[in-house]
Amino acid sequence: MDAAWGAFGSDSDDSDDDSTADKNEQAQQPNVLFESTSAAVTVAITQYFASLTKTTGVGLGERVLAVTSVVYGDECGEEAGELKTMMTEWVIRRGMKVVAGDDGSSACDAAVLIVGDTKDLQSDSSLNIRRRLVPGGTVWLIIKRQENESDNNNSFDCFPGSIWEEISCVSTSSSYSVHKIQKRACLVNAMSCPWMDKKSIIGKEVALAAEKKCGNFKVAKNESYLQFELRAASRVTIVPSVAERMREKISSTDEGYATILTDTNIKHAIEKLRDHGLVIIKGLLPPEQTIPWGNVVLEDFTTAVEALKNHQSRPVDLLNPDKGQFEPLSYKEMAMREDLRVDLRSGPSMEKLRSQENNLASEAMAGNNVIDVGSQPTIITADTMGTAGSSWRYHPSILAILKGLFNPRDDSLYKGNFGRWNFGGNGPDGSPQPFRLGQIGSVVSCPGSGDQAIHADTPHLFEHTDCHPCHYCNVFTPGYKVANDQTDNPSVQNEFVDGLWTGSSTMGGTALVYDSHRLSVSAMLLAESDDGNDNDNASLRRQLLELLTLRPALDAGDILIFDNRTLHYGIANTSKGDTTGKDSNAGRRPMLYLNVTQSWFHDPKNWDDRESVY
């Protein structure tokens, strides 16, 4: 590594004599410079991916890189083209896969961009590379240095902090400078919750209190609340590699692939859930399996709105709760959460799609002892492996994560669980015990819905220890795609920079409090003092709550799994609604969900099984 980076020269390269000698050597042997530069960058990329192999289970030979040059001018362009060719050869020698930089569709785990100066980063080719890079992916910039140019002259405005981590200069020579920048694994909806002051620098007292409860996750020096949030959101995120995203072809469309996580990433997802109360997995689901669910949910919601508005004895106006004669109730298919936010678990269109998908899944999993009965939960056993092609509800990686979450095991202890011989059991074999997988439902947030009150969906079962294993969790995924072009839907504002979503949207989302599935953290944030004199701690608790509140930005295909003891709340939908008269569903946010519980746990929800909406 050091020998390879030696090609860039030492700190004394800026002297006139050394610089002149260096230039003469380059003029005589340009291929030597290209070779050494390519070797150095390739070694750095190799070591970077090798370090990730242990934490992701993705081998070096499975990594996909895009290599391209964007340099204007005949002489510089020719030089960059030669460097690109040599760079490609070096990457292939290392066993990695290379896709063309001008390939507009292929995703990549990392990219090498060779540019004449940072102005070239605004080119279409450069923008294309940045869009194709997976979340968490890394760009290596090789920038041609001009005579007497300082690296301080480089402008990286096209890498905004909302999308990219801080850029670092890896090395420089008199001819090239190499920079590394990483795409954030997870974005946050900074447009939401304006009542939180996320731009302020975190104070020492707040930092110490947070570090005391959140273990080894330290607040960085002079870090703002927003910067901490971005780091924390990425910390609880799993980013599948390109190889994982292409594991299984499930349809003929370009997006018709199912992401299958490695065993290592499944293990890390379980660890994040246990340690922090939530995990985000980017791009796990094919949108062609989730968007249809969002569509049928909105169809049934529209039907429910009309049915309740025209109810003969008790008319209810869901969209104008202040004007109706009667307050909305909970029904067999729908429960009210707050004004303009409803939980829809069933409807004619939903039941039709549910029946189709469950039948296909049952056929695909023949022999797995899976039986779906109407809208009832399904018992998932150790033998249920799942299927990627029929329904996202049975996604193999989701089922594997849930099995591990609900069945923590100590290899030195499980053989003593002899009670597992009862009721026809197989004895203490350490296999995952059954859990209940709910049917797909959706929380629909309409334009004008406000921030929910912070809450947890289920209590801790015991209060003598900080956190028992999870007994109830939710799986969330958007039933919609975040649109860049909003000409047809001007009611929604989604913030994009150079075709990349920053995570901000007026449609809202879900805010969750980091580590709050533990009693000690929730008590630190919300519990009042025993003597009722809480004035001294109120300000500190408020600042800690704002610090640990995450507003992860989810797009189609992303999933969020969270322990239902985790403090959370729905974020306000500040979209304007249908302003064109063309789409009554404009701005409505269908967040799909699965309720998942231990087989022995029952959640008494506030449904009314006697009265139907439809």
HELIX and SHEET records of a PDB file:
HELIX    1   1 ASP A    2  TRP A    5  1                                   4    
HELIX    2   2 GLY A    6  PHE A    8  5                                   3    
HELIX    3   3 ASP A   11  ASP A   14  5                                   4    
HELIX    4   4 ASP A   16  GLN A   28  1                                  13    
HELIX    5   5 PRO A   30  THR A   56  1                                  27    
HELIX    6   6 LEU A   60  GLU A   62  5                                   3    
HELIX    7   7 ASP A   74  ARG A   93  1                                  20    
HELIX    8   8 THR A  118  GLN A  122  5                                   5    
HELIX    9   9 ASP A  124  ARG A  132  1                                   9    
HELIX   10  10 ASP A  151  ASN A  153  5                                   3    
HELIX   11  11 LYS A  204  LYS A  213  1                                  10    
HELIX   12  12 TYR A  225  ARG A  235  1                                  11    
HELIX   13  13 VAL A  242  ARG A  245  1                                   4    
HELIX   14  14 ASP A  263  HIS A  276  1                                  14    
HELIX   15  15 PRO A  287  LYS A  309  1                                  23    
HELIX   16  16 PRO A  348  ALA A  364  1                                  17    
HELIX   17  17 TRP A  392  TYR A  394  5                                   3    
HELIX   18  18 PRO A  396  PHE A  406  1                                  11    
HELIX   19  19 TYR A  414  GLY A  416  5                                   3    
HELIX   20  20 PHE A  418  GLY A  424  5                                   7    
HELIX   21  21 LEU A  519  LEU A  526  1                                   8    
HELIX   22  22 ASN A  535  LEU A  548  1                                  14    
SHEET    1   A 6 LYS A  97  ALA A 100  0                                        
SHEET    2   A 6 VAL A  64  VAL A  70  1                                        
SHEET    3   A 6 CYS A 108  VAL A 115  1                                        
SHEET    4   A 6 LEU A 133  LYS A 144  1                                        
SHEET    5   A 6 TYR A 176  GLN A 182 -1                                        
SHEET    6   A 6 SER A 168  THR A 172 -1                                        
SHEET    1   B 7 THR A 237  ILE A 238  0                                        
SHEET    2   B 7 LEU A 278  ILE A 281  1                                        
SHEET    3   B 7 ILE A 559  ASP A 563 -1                                        
SHEET    4   B 7 TYR A 472  PRO A 478 -1                                        
SHEET    5   B 7 ARG A 589  GLN A 598 -1                                        
SHEET    6   B 7 PHE A 435  LEU A 437 -1                                        
SHEET    7   B 7 THR A 378  ILE A 380 -1                                        
SHEET    1   C 8 THR A 237  ILE A 238  0                                        
SHEET    2   C 8 LEU A 278  ILE A 281  1                                        
SHEET    3   C 8 ILE A 559  ASP A 563 -1                                        
SHEET    4   C 8 TYR A 472  PRO A 478 -1                                        
SHEET    5   C 8 ARG A 589  GLN A 598 -1                                        
SHEET    6   C 8 GLY A 441  SER A 445 -1                                        
SHEET    7   C 8 ARG A 341  LEU A 344 -1                                        
SHEET    8   C 8 MET A 334  GLU A 338 -1                                        
SHEET    1   D 2 GLU A 248  LYS A 249  0                                        
SHEET    2   D 2 TYR A 257  ALA A 258 -1                                        
SHEET    1   E 2 ASN A 494  VAL A 497  0                                        
SHEET    2   E 2 LEU A 500  SER A 505 -1                                        
SHEET    1   F 3 THR A 549  LEU A 550  0                                        
SHEET    2   F 3 GLY A 509  VAL A 513 -1                                        
SHEET    3   F 3 HIS A 568  ILE A 571 -1                                        
END                                                                             
